[in-house]
Amino acid sequence: MHDLPPMARFGGLLATDLRDVTSDPAALDSTGWWAVVADFEGRLMCARFGDVRPAPAPAVTPGRWRGPAPDAWTSSLDRAAYTAGVRRIREHIAAGEVYQANLCRVMSAPLPEPAAADVDALTALLARGNPAPYAGTVRLPAHGMEVATASPELYLRRTGRTVTSGPIKGTGRTAEDLLEKDHAENVMIVDLVRNDLGRVCATGSVTVPELCAIEAHPGLVHLVSTVRGELPAGPGGAGGGAGWAELLAATFPPGSVTGAPKASALRIIEALETAPRGPYCGGIGWVDADRGTGELAVGIRTFWIDRQATGGPALRFGTGAGITWGSDPEREWAETELKAARLLAIASGTHQPLGGTPR
């Protein structure tokens, strides 16, 4: 049995000394510091740690991580199935059932040395090869949760009564690659996130401080918007009249990885995707219940170890794209490839961090 000790790593903090694990979101408004993983299908794991201290990202130790062979990765949807899915979503859009839907696929590869596989060693490689603002690790082997994320996207940040989300929609190698379709897609999702936050924030408090800003990340650029609201004062969570349970109920799964309208998009996703997304496209991060603060990323650019996989322990990774009426199936497939290429190369040990951006 994999016996590495439980730990979590977020925002320059290292958490050890596991005290409690629960699936009850109300715990996030109790006491203590919690690591949180909410998978796309709704499973929630909250882990309270007793020792939380500043710590740098782990150093890369040659040979500490042995990832899958570069040619060992398989996809839950191959190119033909994915492009067919894009065409099917366009039919749903033409029928007026949905404006946009996110179509994703899960990459999997067997772990060559599962007993020695440590997601924190993978975290070290990601920190060097693909630094990300919401990078993190949750290692709870006894609870079936071993996740390393290099997420660039903010799902929810809470500071007292103020709640902020930073939806990403629109991806290209350079800013010049971004199309009018990317801007339209971003605006659609901003409207959805505004609506989600409006279900739990004080009336009139939801604003959009930034719309379609261009952010550079390793190997690509994104369009990123900022949506902010204020939770009402009163009984409830530590910051006001609504707690984490209400926030998650109002906003999960994140709008940027579902589509609009969300309920219709989720039905389409369920029909077209052939593998559960798991932590990919969920929420991954931390909550400090004592301070009424927390930060959850959207679980994109995320690896997780599945030790119960058919055929033996596997490393998994998700990639996807938002599909609109203006989507070209081959271009959308290429976007999923772009999002995955650098990360899979890092996990398989073929990425050269000093070699520049891969083309």
N, C-alpha and C positions, 0 to 999 in steps of 0.2 A: 504493500500500500504506500502511496506517495505520502511522505511524512514531513514535508516542509512545514514550518510553523505558520499559523495564520498571520497575515499582515495586510496593510493597505498603504498606498502611497499616492498622495494628491497635493498639488499646490505647494510643493516644497516641504511637506510634512510626511513623516513616517509614523504609522500607527501600528502598535504591537499590543500584546496582552489582551487577547480577545476575552470579552466579558459576557456578551449576550448576542444571540442571533434570533431575529424575528421577522415575520412577514407582515407585521402590523404597522402601517404608516404612521399611526398615532404616536408610536415610540419616538419618532423624529422630533416631536414637540415636548419630549419629557426631559431627560438630562443626558449629558455626555456627548461624545464625539462619535459619529456613525459613518461608516462606509456604506454606500447604497448602490445596488444594482437592480434595476427594474427591466426585465427582459420584455421584448416587443409583445409577447403573448400574454403579458400581465403578471407573471411571477415576480414577486418583490422579495428581495433579501436585504435586510438592514443588519449590519454588524457593528456592535458597540465595542470600542477599544479603550483600554484603561491608560495606555501610555502613548501619548501623541507628542512628537517633538520635531523641530526643524531638522531636515536632512536633505542633502543634495541628491540629485538623480543618481542612481547606482552607476558605478564605473563599469565600463566594458571589460570583461575578463575573457581573453581569447579562449575559445573552446568551451566556455561555460554554457552557451546555448547551442544545441545542435538541432537545427530546424529541418523541415522536410526537404527532399530533393526538389530542385526548381521545376522538374517536369512531372512531379507527383500530384500537383494540384488538379482537382476536378471541380466542376461547377454544377450546381443544382439545376441551372438552365444553361444549355449550350447556346451557341450563337443563333442557330435556327429557331430554337424555342423562345429565346429572348426577343428576337426581332419580330417573331409572330405575336408575342405578348404585347409589344409596342403597337402593332397594327390593331390588335383587339381593343386596346385601351382607346385608340383613336376612334374606333367604332362606337364605344361607349360614350365618348365625348360628342360624336356626331348625333347620337341618340338623345343627348341632353341629360345623361345620367350623372356625369361628372365633368369637372373642368380640367382636372389634373389628377394623375395618380402616380405614385412612386412604384417602380418595378425593380425588384431586387433579386439578387442571386447569392447563394452562399457557396464560397470556395472551401474545399476540404482537402487535407492531405494527411497521411499517416505520420505519426511521430516516430522517428527512428530509434529514439531511446526514451520511451515514455517515463520510466522510473526516475530519470534524471532531468526531465523537462520542468523548468521553473519559469513561470511567466515574468518574474521580476528580472531574470536574465534577458528575456526578450524586451522588457521595458528599457533596459540599458541600451540595447541596440537601437530601439525606436528613438530614444532621447538624442542619440548621436546622429542618426540618419534621417529622422523625420520629426524634428521638434515641433510640439503642438501646444497651444495655450491651455488645453484641458486634458493633458496627458494624465494617465493614472493607472494604478494597479490594484486589483483586489484578489488576494490569494487565500481562499478558504477551501482547501482540498477536501476536508471531511464533509463539507456541505455542497460539493459539486460545483464550486464557483472559482474559476481561475481565469481572470480577465486582464488583458493589457490593452489600453486604449491610447491612441494618438489623435483624439478627436479635436477638430478645429472649431466645433460648433457648441455654443451655449444653449442648453435647453431651458434651465431655470436657475437664476441666481436670486437668492433672497437675503436681504439685509434689513432686519426688522420687518417693517410693513411694506417695503419696496421690493417689487418683484420685476426681474428683467429677463427677457428672452432674446436670443440673437439668431434668428433663423437664417440658414444658408440655402439659397437656390440660385443656380447658375454657376457653371464650372467650365473653365477652358485652360489651355496651356498658358496663354497670355491674355491680357485684357482685350486685345484685338480679336480674340476668338469668341468673345461673348456676343450673343445675338440679341435682337429685340425679343425673341422668344424667352431668353433667360431673364430679362427684366420683367416681362409680363408674368412669368412663373413666380418670381420673387414677390411681386406685388400681390398675387393671389394668396400666397402662403402668409404674407404679413396680415392680410385681412382675416385669414383663418386664426392666426395666433392672437390677433386683437380680440376676436370673438371669444376664443378660449379663455384668455385672461379676464375678459369682461364678465365671464360667468362667476368669477370669484373675487374680483377687485371691486373697489368702490365705484359707483356710477360716475362716469365722466373722468375717471383718473387714468384711463389707458391712453398712452400717447406713443408716437413713433418718432423718437429723436433722430434716427438716421435711417434712410431708405436707400437700398441698393449701393452701398459703399463697396468699393473693390478692395479685397484683402488678398495679399500674396501669401501663399503657403508653399512648402517644398514641392517643386515640380508642377504647380498649377496655381490658378487664381480662382477666387469665389466672389460672388455677390452676396453681401451680408447686410441685413437690416437689424435694427434694434427696436424692440417693443417693450414698453415699461408701464407698470400700473402700481396702484397702492392698495394693499389689503385694508378692509374696513377695520376700524378700532372696535374693541369689544372682546367678550370672552371667546376663547378658541385657542389657537396656537400661540407660541411664545411671542410672536410679533403682532398679533391683532386678532381680528374676528374670524380668521380662517387659518387653518393649520396646513401641514404638508399633506394630510389625507385629502383635504378639499382641493388643494392645488393640483395634486396628481389626478384626482378624479375629473377635474375640469379640463386638463390639458394633455393627458396621456392617451395614446402614443403621440409623440411630438408631431406637429403639423407638417414640418418640412420633409418627413419621411413617410407620410401617409398620402395626403392629397386633399383636394377640396371638391365638394363637401367631404368631410372626413368619413362619415358613416358609409357613403357610397364608395369612396376610395378603398376603405377597408374590405368591403365585400368583394371588390374586384381583385384586390391583392390576394385574398384568400382563395379565389378561384384560379388565379394564374400562377402563383408561386408554389413550388413543390417541396420546399423545406422550411421548417420554422426558422425565424430570424434569430431567436435567442437574444443574447445581450446586444447584438447588432440592431441598431435603430431604437433601442430602449433608452434608459437614462442611467448614467454612471457618474458617481461623484461622492460628495461628502456633505454631511450636515452637522453643524455644531449647535446642539439643542440648547446649551447653556447660554450662548450668545445670540440665538435667534438668527443665525446666518447659515448659508449653505450654497453649494454650487454643483449642479448636475449638468453634465454634458450630454448631448445626443450621442448615442453609442455608435458613431461611424468611425471608420479607420480603426477598427477594433478586432482584436484576436481573442479567441477563447479556446481553452482545452476541453474537449469532450472525451472523458475517459470511459464513457459507456457506449461509444460509437460502435456500430456493427463493423466487425473486422479489426477492432482494436483501437486504442486511443488515437484521437485525431486532433489536429489543429484546424480551427475554422476561422473564416474571415468573410465579411459581407461587403458587397458592392452593389450600387444601384444608381438609378437616374430618375428624375421627375419627367413624366411624359405628358405633353400637352398636344393640342391639335397641330401645332407647328413642329412637332417632333419628326425627325427622320430616323427610322429604325436603325440604320447602320451607324449613324452618328451617336445615337443613344448607347448602342453597344460599345462604341469606341470610348464614350465617356466612362462607362463602367470599367473598361480596361485601363484607362488612364488613372482612375482613382485607385485601382488595385496594384498596378505594376510596381511602383516604388516600394510599397509596403510588403508585398510578397517577396520581392528581392531581398529586403532586409531580413525577413523571417527565414528565408532559405540561404542566407549568407552570401548572396551574389551581388549585393549592392555595394558600390565603392563610394563612401561618403566624400572622398576628396576628388572624385571624378566629375563633379558638376552635376547639373540636372540631367537625368536620363531622358533621351528622346525616343 
